Amino acid sequence: MASKTTHYVSGHHESVLRSHAMRTTADSAAYLVSSIRPYMHILDVGCGPGSITADFAALVPQGKVVGLEPVAPPLEAARATVEGRELKNAEFVVEDVHKLDFGDNTFDVAHCHQVLQHVGDPVQALREMKRVTKEGGYVAVRECDFSIMTWFPEVEGLQEWQSLWTKVARANGGEPNAGRRLVCWALEAGFARDKIKATTTAWCFSTPEERAWWGGMWADRVIASDFAKTVVEGGYGTAEGLQKISGAWKEWTKKEDGWFTVVSGEILCTVENT
């Protein structure tokens, strides 16, 4: 990777947090949930506005959840999320996943969702998540794979969006096709192959409500988030081009036969500390 100090390519615009706030353990961490016990302590890396973090907190009433972000702004929404659900066993900190300020063997689970694709050194991030996890605990990761996102019908402009996002993400030091690389990264981080369980799940957006939410979010995100600023200032595209892509998303939302799928790879790694 290019750098260990990459910034999140989308930033924390309302359209970005709108997307993240809809995620739950049911649709984003089902591969992990059956392994969680009520007494566990969980680290949620890249917690964003805290919707998954809050679900974890509800699952561990005798335990605790720590949500982590590299910057402070999204944590205001995260704290409001857990307060709104009257959960008392969650807290939030600003830290760098490449160098966590926690002792060895602190947590029963270290989790991240759609995070490693954005960091400068995903292998180092996994090493740190492994280090702070107890013997017999779990490091759990779910990451999408941008190149195998697919949709119908073929609205002009969406292919340009996919290509442009991939180009900008890689220029920023990230890896947008992280899902397929998780096993490789986990091996490099020191996990034994027989301790890595790899799975794949997907989101699907097809109903009128789902299309309106997903397409509307992206229509806003491509012109209003930090992604738009990076595209224009970096010379990857123009404001006019981004407006056309935004319009393509709006057009797609109106298609009665519209369908979009996001495929994610998952790893559930059992920790063996030596």
N, C-alpha and C positions, 0 to 999 in steps of 0.2 A: 504494500500500500504506500501511497505517496507521503502520508504524514500521520502522526499520532494526534494532531490537533485539528482535525477536520471539524467544520461546523455543520450543523444539521441543514441540509440543502433547502428544506422548505421553511425553516425558521418556525415561529410560533404564532403565525397569523390566525385569526379566528377560524378561517376555513380549515386550517390544519388541525387545530384542537377540536373542531367539530367532528372531524373524522375519527380522531383518537378517542374521544369521549364516548363513542358508541360501542367500543370494544368491550367484551366481557370474557370471563373465563370460559363460558360455554362456546363462544364462537372463535376464541383465540388461544385458549390454553387447555382444551379438553384432553389433550394427550398427557397432561400433567396432573389433572385434578384428582384422579383415582389414587395417586401416590401421596396426596396431602393428608396429614393427620391434624387433629384439633390443637395439639400442643406445639406445632412447628413454628420456627422463626424463619421468615422468608425475606429475601432481598429481591426487590423488583427494580431492575436496572432499566433506565429509560422509561420511567413510569408515566410520563406525560401528565394528562389531567386526572389520572388516578382511577379510572373506571375498573381496570383489571386489579389494581392494588386494593381497591375497596372490596372487590369480590374475594380476594385472598384473605383479607382481614376477617370477613364474615365466615370463612372456612376454618379459621384458626382462633376461635374465641379464647383459648387458653394460651395462645402464642402471641406473636407480634409480626408486623410487616414493616419493612423500611423501604420506602420508595426513593429512588435516586434519579437525579437529572444533573447534567453538567452545567446547567445554568438555572437561575432562579425563576424566571417568569412563569413557566408552566406549573410550578408547584403551588402557586396561589389557587389555581383551579383544582389541583389535586387535594389540597387541604379542605376546600369547600365541598368536594365530593364526599370525603369520608365524614365530615361534620354533618352533611345533609343526611347521611345514612346512620348517624349517631353511633359511629364506630370509634372506639377509644383506643384501639390497639394498633394504630398505624402512625408512623411519623415519616417526615420527608427531609432529605439532605441534598446538598449540592456537592457532587464529587465527580471525579474522573474515573471511569471504569478501568482505564489502563493502570491506575495506581490507587486502589481502594484503601481508605483509611479505616479498615477494620482488621482485627486480629485474625490469625489463622483459626479455622474451625469454628466460626461464629454462627453460621446459619445452617439450617436443615435443607434449605432450597435457595439457589440463586437462579433467578429467572430473568430473561429479557425477551421482548417481542418487537420485531422489526427494528432492531437496534444495530446489530453487527454489520448490516449493510452500509451503515453511515459512519462507523468509527474508522480511525486511521489504521489500527492494528487489531483486527478481530481475534487473532490467535492470542495476543497478550491479554485482551479483554477476557477471553475464556480461561487463561491461566489464572488471572486474578479472581474470577468467579469460582474457579475450582479451589483456589487457596483458602478462600473465606468460608468454604462449605465443609461441613463435618464429614468424617468417615461414614460412608453408607448413605449420605445425603445425595441430592440431585442438582445438577446444572441442567436447566431446561431452556431451550432456545427455539424460537419460531421465526423464520425469515421468508419473505416472498422471493419470487424469481421474475424480474420484470420482463425478460424476453419471452417467457411463456404465458404471460397474460394474454388472453384472447377474448374476442368479442364478436358480436353480430348485431346488425349488419355492418358492412365495411363503409363507415362514414368517412369521407375525405377529411383528413386532419388528425385523426386519432393515431394513425401510424407515425405521423410526424411527431406527435406528443410522445409516443413511446421511445422513438429514436432520440429525441432531444433530451428527455429525462435521463436516459442511459448515458448519453454523452456528458451531460452536466454533472451527474452523480459521480462518474469516474474522474472527471477533471477536479472534483472536490476531494478526491482521495477515497471515495467509497466504492462498494461493489454491489451494484443493483441486482445481480444474479446470485445473491448470497445463499438462497435456499439450497441450491445444488452443491454448495461447497461446505456445508456444515460438518459433515462427517470428516472431510479432509482437515478442516480447521481444528476439530476436536482431537484428532489424532496428533496433530502438530502441538496441541496444547498439553499433551501428555496423558490423555485418556486411552485406556486399553480398548481395542476394537470390540471385545465382547461385553464391554460396559457401556457401549453406545447403542441406544435403540433409535433407529431412524424411521420416521413416518412422513406422510404427506397428507395435508388436508387443503380445502379450498373454500373461499367465499364465492358466492354466486349472487349476482344482482340481476333480477329479471322482472319482478312485478312492477307496476307503475310507481309504487311508493319507493321501492328499492332503486329504480332507475333515476327517479327524481332526486333522491338523496345522494347517491354515488356520483351521478353525472353533474348534478348541481354543485356538489362540493368541489369537484375537479374544475368545473368551469370557473369558479371563483379562485381556486388555488393557483391556477396557471397564470393569472394576471395580477393577483394581489399578494401572494406570499413572497418570501425571500427568493424562491425559485425564479420568479419573474425578474427580479433585480439582478440576479446572477446571470441570467440569460442575456439580458441587454448589456450590462456592464462588461461582461466577459466576451461579448461579440459572438455568442452562439446563435443569436436570433434577434428579432426586432419586436418592439411593442405591438406593431401591426400584426406580425406573425402570431404572437401569443393571443391576440384578440381573435384571430381566425380559429386557433385551436380551441379557445374557450367556446366559440360559436359551434364548433363541431361537437363538443360535449353536450351543449344544449340541444343540438339537433338529435343526437343519439337518445337523449332522455325521452324524446317524443315518439320513438319507434315502438310500435306495439309488440313487435317481435324482437325487441332489444334484449340482449343477453351479454353479460360480462362476467368473466371468472378470473379470480386471483389465486394462483397456486402457491402454497407455502411449504417449504421443507421444515421438519421438526427434528430435534434431537433431545433425548432424555438420557443424560449421562450419569451413571452412578459413580460417586467419588471414592477412590481408594488413595488415601494419602500415605506416602512413603517417607 
